[in-house]
């Protein structure tokens, strides 16, 4: 069975495959209830065996991420589960400043840990993906294309979560960023102005620390990035609350 190097030993192939299936769900934008590729198709796409895929599906079923129905196929689960989007969204109010600040606090801890783990575990291919995303973000900023900037920003943070090789952090990072996007009504999200100029340089600092294999420098750079983003949210909110009409 295929195994992958990781800090302190090796990871079983089914664990790696489980993470790859989650990535596939996100990449294909599958929603709860959507049918997934068959085990054979997943094995082909992931470059592994059907046996490994079957074990990965068992793990994801136990986590409430997928649902396997005998004779019918594999489906994205509609069970909210511990990290399900519905459970998070049920109590998060994007217009409640306290909720937004708590979300940033939680995201800070997440980003620090994913960056720390990525500095230990990132493969050359994953480093390349993070670098490419950072460059896309820079291009978006320099050309004033907000959609390109946002695409690069999402890919950058998702790339670091992938390089951390922890499926729980991957899911949590994706869901927290989704919730943060909902709060754009009272803050900034990837605006090509505002924090974007600093964000480009902060991304570079995070990437360089991960590439250098320096976990604490990576965690510090990630914390700085989130702190500065939050400061800009606060400034934008104050301007909106106290600016005179017209």
FIKOLZA-1660 file (N, C-alpha, C; in steps of 0.1 Angstrom, whole numbers, plus 5000, padded with zeros to 4 digits):
% residues 246
   i   px   py   pz ch aa at
   1 5008 4988 5000  A  X  N
   1 5000 5000 5000  A  X CA
   1 5009 5012 5000  A  X  C
   2 5005 5022 4992  A  X  N
   2 5013 5034 4991  A  X CA
   2 5013 5042 5004  A  X  C
   3 5025 5047 5007  A  X  N
   3 5027 5055 5019  A  X CA
   3 5034 5068 5015  A  X  C
   4 5032 5079 5023  A  X  N
   4 5038 5092 5020  A  X CA
   4 5046 5097 5031  A  X  C
   5 5058 5102 5029  A  X  N
   5 5066 5107 5040  A  X CA
   5 5059 5118 5048  A  X  C
   6 5061 5119 5060  A  X  N
   6 5056 5130 5068  A  X CA
   6 5065 5131 5080  A  X  C
   7 5063 5142 5087  A  X  N
   7 5071 5145 5099  A  X CA
   7 5069 5133 5109  A  X  C
   8 5080 5127 5113  A  X  N
   8 5080 5117 5123  A  X CA
   8 5076 5103 5118  A  X  C
   9 5076 5101 5104  A  X  N
   9 5072 5088 5099  A  X CA
   9 5066 5088 5086  A  X  C
  10 5057 5079 5083  A  X  N
  10 5050 5078 5070  A  X CA
  10 5035 5077 5072  A  X  C
  11 5028 5082 5062  A  X  N
  11 5014 5082 5062  A  X CA
  11 5008 5072 5053  A  X  C
  12 4998 5064 5058  A  X  N
  12 4992 5053 5050  A  X CA
  12 4985 5060 5038  A  X  C
  13 4985 5052 5027  A  X  N
  13 4980 5057 5014  A  X CA
  13 4965 5061 5015  A  X  C
  14 4957 5053 5024  A  X  N
  14 4943 5056 5025  A  X CA
  14 4941 5070 5031  A  X  C
  15 4950 5074 5040  A  X  N
  15 4949 5087 5047  A  X CA
  15 4951 5098 5037  A  X  C
  16 4962 5096 5029  A  X  N
  16 4964 5106 5018  A  X CA
  16 4953 5107 5008  A  X  C
  17 4947 5095 5004  A  X  N
  17 4936 5094 4995  A  X CA
  17 4924 5101 5001  A  X  C
  18 4922 5100 5014  A  X  N
  18 4910 5107 5020  A  X CA
  18 4911 5122 5018  A  X  C
  19 4923 5127 5020  A  X  N
  19 4925 5142 5018  A  X CA
  19 4923 5146 5004  A  X  C
  20 4928 5137 4995  A  X  N
  20 4926 5140 4981  A  X CA
  20 4912 5140 4976  A  X  C
  21 4904 5131 4982  A  X  N
  21 4890 5131 4979  A  X CA
  21 4883 5144 4983  A  X  C
  22 4887 5149 4995  A  X  N
  22 4881 5161 5000  A  X CA
  22 4885 5173 4991  A  X  C
  23 4897 5172 4986  A  X  N
  23 4902 5183 4977  A  X CA
  23 4894 5182 4964  A  X  C
  24 4891 5170 4959  A  X  N
  24 4883 5167 4947  A  X CA
  24 4869 5173 4949  A  X  C
  25 4863 5170 4960  A  X  N
  25 4849 5176 4963  A  X CA
  25 4849 5191 4962  A  X  C
  26 4859 5197 4968  A  X  N
  26 4860 5212 4967  A  X CA
  26 4863 5217 4953  A  X  C
  27 4872 5210 4946  A  X  N
  27 4875 5214 4932  A  X CA
  27 4864 5213 4923  A  X  C
  28 4856 5203 4924  A  X  N
  28 4844 5200 4916  A  X CA
  28 4832 5208 4920  A  X  C
  29 4834 5215 4932  A  X  N
  29 4822 5223 4938  A  X CA
  29 4810 5214 4940  A  X  C
  30 4812 5202 4945  A  X  N
  30 4801 5193 4948  A  X CA
  30 4794 5197 4960  A  X  C
  31 4781 5196 4960  A  X  N
  31 4773 5200 4972  A  X CA
  31 4767 5188 4978  A  X  C
  32 4762 5190 4991  A  X  N
  32 4756 5178 4998  A  X CA
  32 4745 5172 4989  A  X  C
  33 4746 5159 4988  A  X  N
  33 4736 5151 4980  A  X CA
  33 4741 5148 4966  A  X  C
  34 4752 5155 4961  A  X  N
  34 4757 5153 4948  A  X CA
  34 4764 5139 4947  A  X  C
  35 4762 5133 4936  A  X  N
  35 4769 5120 4934  A  X CA
  35 4783 5122 4930  A  X  C
  36 4792 5114 4936  A  X  N
  36 4806 5115 4934  A  X CA
  36 4811 5104 4923  A  X  C
  37 4823 5105 4918  A  X  N
  37 4828 5095 4909  A  X CA
  37 4828 5081 4917  A  X  C
  38 4828 5070 4909  A  X  N
  38 4828 5057 4915  A  X CA
  38 4842 5054 4921  A  X  C
  39 4843 5043 4928  A  X  N
  39 4856 5040 4934  A  X CA
  39 4866 5038 4923  A  X  C
  40 4863 5031 4912  A  X  N
  40 4872 5029 4901  A  X CA
  40 4876 5043 4895  A  X  C
  41 4867 5052 4893  A  X  N
  41 4870 5065 4888  A  X CA
  41 4879 5073 4897  A  X  C
  42 4876 5072 4910  A  X  N
  42 4885 5079 4920  A  X CA
  42 4899 5073 4920  A  X  C
  43 4900 5060 4920  A  X  N
  43 4913 5053 4919  A  X CA
  43 4921 5058 4908  A  X  C
  44 4914 5059 4896  A  X  N
  44 4921 5064 4884  A  X CA
  44 4926 5078 4885  A  X  C
  45 4917 5087 4890  A  X  N
  45 4920 5101 4892  A  X CA
  45 4931 5104 4902  A  X  C
  46 4931 5096 4913  A  X  N
  46 4941 5098 4923  A  X CA
  46 4954 5090 4921  A  X  C
  47 4954 5081 4911  A  X  N
  47 4966 5073 4908  A  X CA
  47 4969 5063 4919  A  X  C
  48 4958 5057 4924  A  X  N
  48 4960 5047 4935  A  X CA
  48 4951 5035 4932  A  X  C
  49 4950 5026 4941  A  X  N
  49 4942 5014 4939  A  X CA
  49 4928 5016 4944  A  X  C
  50 4919 5007 4940  A  X  N
  50 4905 5007 4944  A  X CA
  50 4905 5004 4959  A  X  C
  51 4913 4995 4964  A  X  N
  51 4914 4991 4978  A  X CA
  51 4917 5003 4987  A  X  C
  52 4926 5011 4982  A  X  N
  52 4930 5023 4990  A  X CA
  52 4918 5033 4990  A  X  C
  53 4912 5035 4979  A  X  N
  53 4900 5044 4978  A  X CA
  53 4889 5039 4987  A  X  C
  54 4887 5026 4987  A  X  N
  54 4876 5021 4996  A  X CA
  54 4879 5024 5010  A  X  C
  55 4891 5023 5015  A  X  N
  55 4895 5026 5029  A  X CA
  55 4893 5041 5031  A  X  C
  56 4897 5049 5021  A  X  N
  56 4896 5063 5023  A  X CA
  56 4881 5067 5024  A  X  C
  57 4872 5061 5017  A  X  N
  57 4858 5064 5017  A  X CA
  57 4852 5060 5031  A  X  C
  58 4857 5049 5037  A  X  N
  58 4853 5045 5050  A  X CA
  58 4856 5055 5060  A  X  C
  59 4868 5061 5059  A  X  N
  59 4873 5072 5068  A  X CA
  59 4863 5084 5067  A  X  C
  60 4861 5088 5054  A  X  N
  60 4853 5100 5052  A  X CA
  60 4838 5097 5056  A  X  C
  61 4834 5085 5054  A  X  N
  61 4820 5082 5059  A  X CA
  61 4819 5083 5074  A  X  C
  62 4829 5079 5081  A  X  N
  62 4829 5080 5096  A  X CA
  62 4830 5094 5100  A  X  C
  63 4836 5103 5092  A  X  N
  63 4837 5117 5095  A  X CA
  63 4824 5125 5091  A  X  C
  64 4815 5118 5084  A  X  N
  64 4803 5124 5080  A  X CA
  64 4805 5133 5067  A  X  C
  65 4816 5130 5060  A  X  N
  65 4818 5139 5048  A  X CA
  65 4813 5132 5035  A  X  C
  66 4812 5119 5035  A  X  N
  66 4806 5113 5023  A  X CA
  66 4796 5102 5028  A  X  C
  67 4788 5097 5019  A  X  N
  67 4778 5087 5022  A  X CA
  67 4778 5076 5011  A  X  C
  68 4782 5064 5014  A  X  N
  68 4783 5053 5004  A  X CA
  68 4770 5045 5005  A  X  C
  69 4763 5043 4994  A  X  N
  69 4751 5036 4994  A  X CA
  69 4753 5023 4984  A  X  C
  70 4752 5012 4990  A  X  N
  70 4754 4999 4982  A  X CA
  70 4745 4999 4970  A  X  C
  71 4752 4997 4959  A  X  N
  71 4745 4996 4946  A  X CA
  71 4741 5009 4940  A  X  C
  72 4743 5020 4947  A  X  N
  72 4739 5033 4942  A  X CA
  72 4751 5042 4940  A  X  C
  73 4761 5041 4948  A  X  N
  73 4773 5049 4946  A  X CA
  73 4777 5057 4958  A  X  C
  74 4785 5067 4956  A  X  N
  74 4791 5075 4967  A  X CA
  74 4785 5089 4966  A  X  C
  75 4781 5095 4976  A  X  N
  75 4775 5109 4976  A  X CA
  75 4781 5118 4986  A  X  C
  76 4782 5130 4983  A  X  N
  76 4786 5140 4993  A  X CA
  76 4775 5140 5004  A  X  C
  77 4780 5139 5016  A  X  N
  77 4770 5137 5027  A  X CA
  77 4763 5150 5030  A  X  C
  78 4750 5149 5034  A  X  N
  78 4742 5160 5038  A  X CA
  78 4742 5161 5053  A  X  C
  79 4749 5152 5060  A  X  N
  79 4751 5152 5074  A  X CA
  79 4760 5164 5078  A  X  C
  80 4756 5173 5086  A  X  N
  80 4764 5184 5090  A  X CA
  80 4777 5180 5096  A  X  C
  81 4777 5170 5105  A  X  N
  81 4789 5165 5111  A  X CA
  81 4795 5176 5120  A  X  C
  82 4807 5172 5126  A  X  N
  82 4813 5181 5136  A  X CA
  82 4818 5194 5129  A  X  C
  83 4823 5193 5116  A  X  N
  83 4828 5204 5110  A  X CA
  83 4820 5209 5098  A  X  C
  84 4807 5204 5098  A  X  N
  84 4798 5207 5086  A  X CA
  84 4795 5222 5085  A  X  C
  85 4794 5227 5073  A  X  N
  85 4791 5241 5071  A  X CA
  85 4778 5245 5077  A  X  C
  86 4768 5237 5077  A  X  N
  86 4755 5241 5083  A  X CA
  86 4756 5244 5097  A  X  C
  87 4764 5236 5105  A  X  N
  87 4765 5237 5119  A  X CA
  87 4772 5251 5122  A  X  C
  88 4782 5254 5115  A  X  N
  88 4789 5267 5117  A  X CA
  88 4780 5278 5114  A  X  C
  89 4774 5278 5102  A  X  N
  89 4766 5289 5097  A  X CA
  89 4754 5291 5106  A  X  C
  90 4749 5281 5113  A  X  N
  90 4737 5282 5121  A  X CA
  90 4738 5292 5133  A  X  C
  91 4751 5295 5137  A  X  N
  91 4752 5304 5148  A  X CA
  91 4761 5316 5144  A  X  C
  92 4767 5316 5132  A  X  N
  92 4775 5328 5128  A  X CA
  92 4766 5338 5121  A  X  C
  93 4767 5351 5127  A  X  N
  93 4760 5362 5121  A  X CA
  93 4770 5371 5114  A  X  C
  94 4771 5372 5101  A  X  N
  94 4781 5380 5094  A  X CA
  94 4780 5395 5097  A  X  C
  95 4769 5399 5102  A  X  N
  95 4768 5414 5106  A  X CA
  95 4770 5417 5120  A  X  C
  96 4773 5406 5128  A  X  N
  96 4776 5408 5142  A  X CA
  96 4791 5410 5144  A  X  C
  97 4796 5422 5148  A  X  N
  97 4810 5424 5149  A  X CA
  97 4817 5415 5158  A  X  C
  98 4811 5411 5169  A  X  N
  98 4817 5402 5179  A  X CA
  98 4820 5389 5172  A  X  C
  99 4810 5384 5164  A  X  N
  99 4812 5371 5157  A  X CA
  99 4823 5372 5147  A  X  C
 100 4824 5384 5140  A  X  N
 100 4835 5385 5130  A  X CA
 100 4848 5385 5137  A  X  C
 101 4849 5392 5148  A  X  N
 101 4862 5393 5155  A  X CA
 101 4866 5379 5161  A  X  C
 102 4856 5371 5166  A  X  N
 102 4859 5358 5170  A  X CA
 102 4863 5349 5159  A  X  C
 103 4857 5351 5147  A  X  N
 103 4861 5343 5136  A  X CA
 103 4876 5346 5132  A  X  C
 104 4880 5359 5132  A  X  N
 104 4894 5362 5130  A  X CA
 104 4903 5356 5140  A  X  C
 105 4899 5356 5153  A  X  N
 105 4907 5350 5163  A  X CA
 105 4909 5335 5161  A  X  C
 106 4898 5328 5156  A  X  N
 106 4899 5314 5153  A  X CA
 106 4908 5312 5141  A  X  C
 107 4905 5320 5131  A  X  N
 107 4913 5319 5119  A  X CA
 107 4928 5321 5121  A  X  C
 108 4931 5330 5130  A  X  N
 108 4946 5333 5133  A  X CA
 108 4952 5320 5138  A  X  C
 109 4945 5313 5148  A  X  N
 109 4951 5300 5153  A  X CA
 109 4952 5290 5142  A  X  C
 110 4942 5289 5133  A  X  N
 110 4943 5280 5122  A  X CA
 110 4954 5282 5113  A  X  C
 111 4955 5295 5109  A  X  N
 111 4966 5298 5099  A  X CA
 111 4980 5296 5104  A  X  C
 112 4981 5299 5117  A  X  N
 112 4994 5297 5123  A  X CA
 112 4998 5282 5123  A  X  C
 113 4988 5274 5126  A  X  N
 113 4991 5259 5127  A  X CA
 113 4993 5253 5113  A  X  C
 114 4985 5257 5104  A  X  N
 114 4987 5252 5090  A  X CA
 114 5000 5256 5084  A  X  C
 115 5004 5268 5087  A  X  N
 115 5017 5273 5082  A  X CA
 115 5028 5266 5089  A  X  C
 116 5027 5264 5102  A  X  N
 116 5037 5256 5109  A  X CA
 116 5039 5242 5104  A  X  C
 117 5028 5235 5102  A  X  N
 117 5028 5222 5097  A  X CA
 117 5033 5221 5083  A  X  C
 118 5029 5231 5075  A  X  N
 118 5033 5231 5061  A  X CA
 118 5048 5233 5060  A  X  C
 119 5054 5240 5069  A  X  N
 119 5069 5242 5069  A  X CA
 119 5076 5228 5071  A  X  C
 120 5069 5219 5078  A  X  N
 120 5075 5206 5081  A  X CA
 120 5072 5196 5069  A  X  C
 121 5060 5198 5063  A  X  N
 121 5055 5187 5055  A  X CA
 121 5053 5190 5040  A  X  C
 122 5054 5202 5036  A  X  N
 122 5051 5205 5022  A  X CA
 122 5060 5198 5013  A  X  C
 123 5054 5192 5002  A  X  N
 123 5062 5186 4992  A  X CA
 123 5066 5197 4982  A  X  C
 124 5076 5194 4973  A  X  N
 124 5080 5203 4963  A  X CA
 124 5068 5208 4954  A  X  C
 125 5059 5199 4951  A  X  N
 125 5047 5202 4942  A  X CA
 125 5038 5212 4950  A  X  C
 126 5037 5209 4963  A  X  N
 126 5028 5218 4971  A  X CA
 126 5034 5232 4973  A  X  C
 127 5047 5232 4974  A  X  N
 127 5054 5245 4975  A  X CA
 127 5052 5253 4962  A  X  C
 128 5053 5246 4951  A  X  N
 128 5051 5252 4938  A  X CA
 128 5037 5258 4937  A  X  C
 129 5027 5250 4942  A  X  N
 129 5013 5255 4941  A  X CA
 129 5011 5268 4950  A  X  C
 130 5017 5268 4961  A  X  N
 130 5016 5280 4970  A  X CA
 130 5023 5292 4964  A  X  C
 131 5034 5290 4958  A  X  N
 131 5041 5301 4951  A  X CA
 131 5033 5306 4939  A  X  C
 132 5027 5297 4932  A  X  N
 132 5019 5301 4920  A  X CA
 132 5007 5309 4925  A  X  C
 133 5001 5305 4936  A  X  N
 133 4989 5312 4941  A  X CA
 133 4993 5326 4946  A  X  C
 134 5005 5327 4952  A  X  N
 134 5010 5340 4957  A  X CA
 134 5012 5349 4945  A  X  C
 135 5018 5344 4934  A  X  N
 135 5021 5352 4923  A  X CA
 135 5008 5356 4916  A  X  C
 136 4998 5348 4916  A  X  N
 136 4985 5351 4910  A  X CA
 136 4978 5363 4918  A  X  C
 137 4980 5362 4931  A  X  N
 137 4975 5373 4939  A  X CA
 137 4982 5386 4936  A  X  C
 138 4995 5385 4934  A  X  N
 138 5003 5397 4931  A  X CA
 138 4998 5403 4918  A  X  C
 139 4996 5394 4908  A  X  N
 139 4992 5399 4895  A  X CA
 139 4978 5406 4896  A  X  C
 140 4969 5400 4904  A  X  N
 140 4956 5406 4905  A  X CA
 140 4957 5420 4911  A  X  C
 141 4966 5422 4921  A  X  N
 141 4968 5435 4927  A  X CA
 141 4974 5445 4917  A  X  C
 142 4985 5441 4910  A  X  N
 142 4992 5450 4902  A  X CA
 142 4983 5454 4890  A  X  C
 143 4974 5446 4885  A  X  N
 143 4965 5449 4874  A  X CA
 143 4952 5454 4878  A  X  C
 144 4949 5455 4891  A  X  N
 144 4937 5460 4896  A  X CA
 144 4925 5451 4894  A  X  C
 145 4928 5438 4891  A  X  N
 145 4917 5428 4889  A  X CA
 145 4913 5421 4902  A  X  C
 146 4902 5425 4908  A  X  N
 146 4899 5420 4921  A  X CA
 146 4896 5405 4921  A  X  C
 147 4889 5400 4910  A  X  N
 147 4886 5386 4909  A  X CA
 147 4899 5377 4908  A  X  C
 148 4909 5382 4901  A  X  N
 148 4922 5375 4901  A  X CA
 148 4928 5375 4914  A  X  C
 149 4928 5386 4921  A  X  N
 149 4934 5387 4934  A  X CA
 149 4927 5377 4944  A  X  C
 150 4914 5377 4944  A  X  N
 150 4906 5368 4953  A  X CA
 150 4909 5354 4950  A  X  C
 151 4910 5350 4937  A  X  N
 151 4913 5337 4933  A  X CA
 151 4926 5332 4938  A  X  C
 152 4936 5341 4937  A  X  N
 152 4950 5338 4942  A  X CA
 152 4950 5337 4957  A  X  C
 153 4942 5346 4964  A  X  N
 153 4942 5346 4978  A  X CA
 153 4936 5333 4983  A  X  C
 154 4925 5328 4977  A  X  N
 154 4918 5316 4981  A  X CA
 154 4928 5304 4979  A  X  C
 155 4934 5304 4967  A  X  N
 155 4943 5293 4964  A  X CA
 155 4955 5293 4973  A  X  C
 156 4960 5304 4977  A  X  N
 156 4972 5305 4986  A  X CA
 156 4969 5298 4999  A  X  C
 157 4958 5302 5006  A  X  N
 157 4955 5297 5019  A  X CA
 157 4950 5282 5018  A  X  C
 158 4943 5279 5007  A  X  N
 158 4940 5265 5006  A  X CA
 158 4952 5256 5003  A  X  C
 159 4962 5262 4996  A  X  N
 159 4974 5255 4993  A  X CA
 159 4982 5252 5006  A  X  C
 160 4982 5261 5015  A  X  N
 160 4990 5259 5027  A  X CA
 160 4983 5249 5036  A  X  C
 161 4969 5249 5036  A  X  N
 161 4962 5239 5043  A  X CA
 161 4964 5225 5038  A  X  C
 162 4965 5224 5024  A  X  N
 162 4968 5211 5018  A  X CA
 162 4982 5206 5022  A  X  C
 163 4991 5216 5022  A  X  N
 163 5005 5212 5025  A  X CA
 163 5007 5208 5040  A  X  C
 164 4997 5212 5048  A  X  N
 164 4998 5208 5063  A  X CA
 164 4995 5193 5064  A  X  C
 165 4988 5187 5055  A  X  N
 165 4985 5173 5055  A  X CA
 165 4977 5169 5068  A  X  C
 166 4967 5177 5070  A  X  N
 166 4958 5174 5081  A  X CA
 166 4944 5177 5076  A  X  C
 167 4936 5167 5074  A  X  N
 167 4923 5168 5068  A  X CA
 167 4913 5177 5076  A  X  C
 168 4915 5176 5089  A  X  N
 168 4906 5184 5098  A  X CA
 168 4909 5199 5096  A  X  C
 169 4922 5203 5095  A  X  N
 169 4925 5217 5093  A  X CA
 169 4921 5221 5079  A  X  C
 170 4922 5212 5069  A  X  N
 170 4918 5216 5056  A  X CA
 170 4903 5220 5055  A  X  C
 171 4895 5212 5061  A  X  N
 171 4880 5214 5062  A  X CA
 171 4877 5227 5069  A  X  C
 172 4884 5229 5081  A  X  N
 172 4881 5240 5089  A  X CA
 172 4886 5253 5083  A  X  C
 173 4897 5253 5076  A  X  N
 173 4902 5265 5069  A  X CA
 173 4892 5269 5058  A  X  C
 174 4888 5259 5050  A  X  N
 174 4879 5262 5040  A  X CA
 174 4865 5268 5045  A  X  C
 175 4860 5262 5056  A  X  N
 175 4847 5267 5061  A  X CA
 175 4849 5281 5067  A  X  C
 176 4860 5284 5074  A  X  N
 176 4861 5297 5081  A  X CA
 176 4863 5307 5070  A  X  C
 177 4870 5305 5059  A  X  N
 177 4871 5315 5048  A  X CA
 177 4858 5317 5042  A  X  C
 178 4850 5307 5041  A  X  N
 178 4836 5308 5035  A  X CA
 178 4828 5317 5043  A  X  C
 179 4829 5315 5057  A  X  N
 179 4821 5324 5066  A  X CA
 179 4826 5338 5066  A  X  C
 180 4839 5339 5065  A  X  N
 180 4845 5353 5064  A  X CA
 180 4840 5360 5052  A  X  C
 181 4839 5353 5041  A  X  N
 181 4834 5360 5029  A  X CA
 181 4820 5365 5031  A  X  C
 182 4812 5359 5039  A  X  N
 182 4798 5364 5042  A  X CA
 182 4798 5377 5049  A  X  C
 183 4809 5380 5056  A  X  N
 183 4810 5392 5064  A  X CA
 183 4815 5404 5056  A  X  C
 184 4816 5403 5043  A  X  N
 184 4821 5413 5034  A  X CA
 184 4812 5426 5034  A  X  C
 185 4800 5424 5039  A  X  N
 185 4791 5435 5039  A  X CA
 185 4796 5446 5049  A  X  C
 186 4804 5442 5059  A  X  N
 186 4808 5452 5069  A  X CA
 186 4823 5453 5069  A  X  C
 187 4830 5446 5060  A  X  N
 187 4845 5447 5060  A  X CA
 187 4850 5446 5046  A  X  C
 188 4862 5442 5045  A  X  N
 188 4869 5440 5032  A  X CA
 188 4871 5426 5029  A  X  C
 189 4870 5422 5017  A  X  N
 189 4873 5408 5013  A  X CA
 189 4881 5409 5000  A  X  C
 190 4894 5408 5001  A  X  N
 190 4902 5408 4989  A  X CA
 190 4901 5421 4981  A  X  C
 191 4898 5432 4987  A  X  N
 191 4898 5444 4979  A  X CA
 191 4911 5447 4973  A  X  C
 192 4912 5451 4961  A  X  N
 192 4924 5454 4954  A  X CA
 192 4931 5466 4961  A  X  C
 193 4923 5474 4967  A  X  N
 193 4929 5485 4975  A  X CA
 193 4931 5480 4989  A  X  C
 194 4931 5490 4999  A  X  N
 194 4931 5486 5013  A  X CA
 194 4944 5477 5016  A  X  C
 195 4941 5466 5021  A  X  N
 195 4951 5457 5027  A  X CA
 195 4959 5449 5016  A  X  C
 196 4954 5450 5003  A  X  N
 196 4959 5441 4993  A  X CA
 196 4974 5442 4991  A  X  C
 197 4979 5455 4991  A  X  N
 197 4993 5457 4989  A  X CA
 197 5001 5450 4999  A  X  C
 198 4997 5452 5012  A  X  N
 198 5004 5445 5023  A  X CA
 198 5003 5430 5022  A  X  C
 199 4991 5425 5018  A  X  N
 199 4988 5411 5018  A  X CA
 199 4997 5404 5008  A  X  C
 200 5000 5410 4997  A  X  N
 200 5009 5405 4987  A  X CA
 200 5023 5402 4993  A  X  C
 201 5028 5412 5001  A  X  N
 201 5041 5410 5007  A  X CA
 201 5040 5400 5019  A  X  C
 202 5029 5400 5026  A  X  N
 202 5028 5391 5037  A  X CA
 202 5027 5376 5032  A  X  C
 203 5020 5374 5021  A  X  N
 203 5020 5361 5014  A  X CA
 203 5034 5356 5011  A  X  C
 204 5042 5365 5006  A  X  N
 204 5056 5362 5002  A  X CA
 204 5064 5358 5014  A  X  C
 205 5062 5365 5025  A  X  N
 205 5069 5362 5038  A  X CA
 205 5065 5348 5043  A  X  C
 206 5052 5345 5042  A  X  N
 206 5047 5332 5047  A  X CA
 206 5053 5321 5038  A  X  C
 207 5052 5323 5025  A  X  N
 207 5058 5313 5015  A  X CA
 207 5073 5310 5017  A  X  C
 208 5080 5321 5019  A  X  N
 208 5095 5319 5021  A  X CA
 208 5098 5312 5033  A  X  C
 209 5091 5314 5044  A  X  N
 209 5093 5307 5057  A  X CA
 209 5090 5292 5055  A  X  C
 210 5079 5289 5048  A  X  N
 210 5075 5275 5046  A  X CA
 210 5085 5268 5037  A  X  C
 211 5090 5275 5027  A  X  N
 211 5100 5270 5018  A  X CA
 211 5113 5267 5025  A  X  C
 212 5116 5276 5035  A  X  N
 212 5128 5274 5042  A  X CA
 212 5127 5264 5053  A  X  C
 213 5115 5258 5055  A  X  N
 213 5113 5248 5065  A  X CA
 213 5114 5253 5079  A  X  C
 214 5110 5266 5081  A  X  N
 214 5111 5273 5094  A  X CA
 214 5097 5274 5100  A  X  C
 215 5092 5265 5108  A  X  N
 215 5078 5265 5112  A  X CA
 215 5075 5277 5121  A  X  C
 216 5083 5281 5129  A  X  N
 216 5080 5293 5138  A  X CA
 216 5079 5306 5130  A  X  C
 217 5088 5307 5121  A  X  N
 217 5088 5319 5112  A  X CA
 217 5076 5319 5104  A  X  C
 218 5072 5308 5099  A  X  N
 218 5059 5306 5091  A  X CA
 218 5047 5310 5099  A  X  C
 219 5047 5305 5111  A  X  N
 219 5035 5308 5120  A  X CA
 219 5035 5323 5124  A  X  C
 220 5046 5329 5126  A  X  N
 220 5047 5343 5129  A  X CA
 220 5042 5351 5118  A  X  C
 221 5047 5348 5106  A  X  N
 221 5043 5355 5094  A  X CA
 221 5028 5354 5091  A  X  C
 222 5022 5342 5094  A  X  N
 222 5008 5340 5092  A  X CA
 222 5000 5348 5102  A  X  C
 223 5004 5348 5115  A  X  N
 223 4998 5356 5125  A  X CA
 223 4998 5371 5121  A  X  C
 224 5009 5376 5116  A  X  N
 224 5010 5390 5112  A  X CA
 224 5000 5393 5101  A  X  C
 225 4999 5384 5092  A  X  N
 225 4990 5386 5080  A  X CA
 225 4976 5387 5085  A  X  C
 226 4971 5378 5094  A  X  N
 226 4958 5378 5099  A  X CA
 226 4955 5391 5108  A  X  C
 227 4965 5394 5116  A  X  N
 227 4964 5406 5125  A  X CA
 227 4962 5419 5116  A  X  C
 228 4970 5420 5106  A  X  N
 228 4969 5432 5097  A  X CA
 228 4956 5432 5089  A  X  C
 229 4951 5420 5085  A  X  N
 229 4939 5420 5078  A  X CA
 229 4927 5424 5087  A  X  C
 230 4928 5420 5100  A  X  N
 230 4918 5424 5110  A  X CA
 230 4918 5439 5112  A  X  C
 231 4930 5444 5114  A  X  N
 231 4932 5459 5116  A  X CA
 231 4925 5467 5105  A  X  C
 232 4927 5462 5092  A  X  N
 232 4920 5469 5081  A  X CA
 232 4905 5467 5081  A  X  C
 233 4900 5456 5086  A  X  N
 233 4886 5454 5088  A  X CA
 233 4881 5465 5098  A  X  C
 234 4888 5466 5109  A  X  N
 234 4883 5475 5119  A  X CA
 234 4883 5489 5114  A  X  C
 235 4894 5493 5106  A  X  N
 235 4894 5507 5101  A  X CA
 235 4883 5509 5091  A  X  C
 236 4880 5499 5083  A  X  N
 236 4870 5501 5073  A  X CA
 236 4856 5502 5080  A  X  C
 237 4854 5494 5090  A  X  N
 237 4841 5495 5097  A  X CA
 237 4839 5508 5104  A  X  C
 238 4850 5514 5110  A  X  N
 238 4849 5527 5116  A  X CA
 238 4846 5538 5106  A  X  C
 239 4852 5537 5094  A  X  N
 239 4849 5546 5084  A  X CA
 239 4835 5546 5079  A  X  C
 240 4829 5534 5078  A  X  N
 240 4815 5532 5074  A  X CA
 240 4806 5537 5085  A  X  C
 241 4809 5534 5097  A  X  N
 241 4800 5538 5108  A  X CA
 241 4800 5553 5111  A  X  C
 242 4812 5560 5109  A  X  N
 242 4813 5573 5113  A  X CA
 242 4815 5583 5102  A  X  C
 243 4815 5578 5090  A  X  N
 243 4816 5588 5078  A  X CA
 243 4803 5595 5077  A  X  C
 244 4804 5608 5073  A  X  N
 244 4791 5616 5072  A  X CA
 244 4784 5612 5059  A  X  C
 245 4771 5613 5059  A  X  N
 245 4763 5609 5047  A  X CA
 245 4767 5617 5035  A  X  C
 246 4766 5611 5023  A  X  N
 246 4769 5619 5011  A  X CA
 246 4783 5620 5008  A  X  C
% end
